[in-house]
Amino acid sequence: MTPVRTLFHGTKYIYKLADSAYGEWIIYQGGEPVYYLNVFDPKYDSVKNIIQTINDITSCLTQKFELNGNKLTVERTIIGIPFESKSFLRKYTLQKLPVSFFSNE
C-alpha cells in the first residue's frame, strides 16, 4: 500500500498486487478492495471458455459491472499527492469474485 493524501478525503491508500501477479485483479467497491480474481483458480473452471475468449478481461469486467449496476470497478482512481515515498506491505483476505459475474444474465 502506498499512502496518498487527497484534498477533500484525507489519506487514502493505493492497493497493488505484486508485479508477478499475472492473471490476477483486485475488484473495488466504493474505492475499497472487496473481491480478488485469479483467472487460473479452479473455481473458474466452469467459465474458463468465456475467460479464454476474452481479449481484454479488464474491459469485459468493467462492462459487466456497469450492466449489472453493482458499482464495482477494476481500477481505483485516487486524485492526490503521495506524502511518503515509501510503501508498505499488508496482507488482505478478499472474497473471490463470484462466478456469476461471468454469466450472460
N, C-alpha and C positions, 0 to 999 in steps of 0.2 A: 504494500500500500504506500502511496505517496500522498502526503497531506497537501491540500491546496486551499488557500484562503480565498473565499468569494466575498464579493462586496455586500450582498444582502443576506446571505445564509451562513456566514461564519465559515468554519473549517469543514471541508468535505474531503473524501478520500477517493483516490483513483485505484481501482482494483484491477489487477492483471494476472493472467496465468503465466507460467514460465514460458520462456521463448521456445522451448522444445515441445510445447503443448499443441501438437498437430491434430486437427480434427476435434478440438475442444473449444467450447464457448461458455461464457458466463451470461446468463439471461437476467436482466434487471427489471424491476417494477418500482416505480416511484423513485428511481435513482439508486436503489439499493439492490444488491445481488440476491436473487431468490431461487434460481434454478441453475443447474450445471448440465451441459450437454457434451458427451463424448460419443461421437458417431460410431466408434468401434466397440462400444459397450454391447454385450449380448442382449441387453434389454431392448435394443432397437433392431434386432434381427428380423422382426416381423415387418418392419418398414424399410429394410435395407435396400430393396429395389427402388423405392422412392428416393432415398438419400443418394444412391449411386447415380441416378439420372439427373440430379440437381447439379448444375454447373456452379452456382453461387448460393450456398446454403444460407449465408447471411441475408441475402435479398429475399430468399424464399421464406425464411422465418419472419422477417420484417413484414412481408405481405400477409402471411398467415395471422400474425399478431394483430395487424390493422383490421383485417377482415373479421376476426373474432371479437374485436373491441375490448381486449383484455389488458390493454395498456402495458404490454411487455415490450422490451426492446433488447437488441443485441449489444448496442453500444450505449455507453453512458457519457453524456456531454456535460462537462463542467467548465464554466467560464470562470477563470480565476488565475491567481498567481501562485506558483509553488513557493511556500515560505521556508522550505528547507530543501537542501539539495539531496538529502538522504531519503531513502525509502526503507521500509522495514517489512519483514515477512510476518504474516499472520495466517494461521490455518483456519479455514472456514469449512463447515459442513453444510452443503447445499443439497436440496432435493434434486433428483434427476428430473429433467424436463419430461412431462408425461408423453407417452407415445401418441396419445390422442391429438396432439398438436400437429401431427403429420397427416391426419385424416382429411379427407376432402369434404367433410360435412360442414 
